[in-house]
Amino acid sequence: MSNTNANHCGQASDTFESYVKDATYAVVKIKNGDTTNAITIFTPNGLNCAVDYLREFRGAIESAIDTLVDLGAVEE
């Protein structure tokens, strides 16, 4: 797996999808409103590496959400 940088300006019409291909890796996709792939994240190879990566990714997202709520965003 090579390292790649990607930028995407999130829009309300974005959708999200994920799937797991056996125990080797998981894929998370962010799709534009027209369903084309904006970003596809392939996790590291191996069950434990993939889950560790996704947990760290989830932690970063949860941290951003908590900060935005502290700034006044509406909680779910």
N, C-alpha and C positions, 0 to 999 in steps of 0.2 A: 504494500500500500504506500502510495506517495502522499506527501503533504500538499494540500491545496488551500489557497485562500479564496473565499467567496464573500461577496457583499450582496445584500438584498434589502431593499426598503420595504418593510412590512406594510401590507394594505389590508383593509377590512375584508376584502374578497379572497384573501389567501386561505388555503385549506391545508390540512396536515394529515399525513398518513404514515403508517409504519408497518413493517413486516419483518418476520424472522425467517431466515432460510436455514433450516435445521439447526444444529448447535454451533455453527461456525461464525455467523455474524448477524447483526440486525441492521436494518436500513430505516432511516427517518427521512421523510420527504416534506418539503414545503412547496406547495404548488400555487402558481398565480391563479387569478380568477378564471382564466381561460383553461385551467388544468394543466398547463405546461409546467415542467419542473423548474422551479426557481433555484432551489438548493436540494441536493441529495447528500445525506450524511451516511457513509458506510462506516460502521464501527470497527475497531480492531478485531483481528481474527482470533477466534476462540471464545467459548462461552463466558468465562470469567472476565476476560479482557473487555468483551462487548458490554457486559452488564456494568462493570466498573466505569467504563466510559459514559454510558447512558446515565448512571447515577450522578456522576460529576456534572454532566450536562443539565440534568434536572435540578441539581443544587444551584447552578448558576442562574437558571430561569426562575426558580423560587426566590432567590435573593433579589433579583431584579423586580419581581412582583411585590415582594415585601417593601422594598424601597419606594416603589411607586404608590403603594397604599399609604405608606407613611407620609408621602407628599400630598395626599388627598384623593387619590384614585378610589373609586367605589369598589368595595370588597364584593366578592361573589356572593 
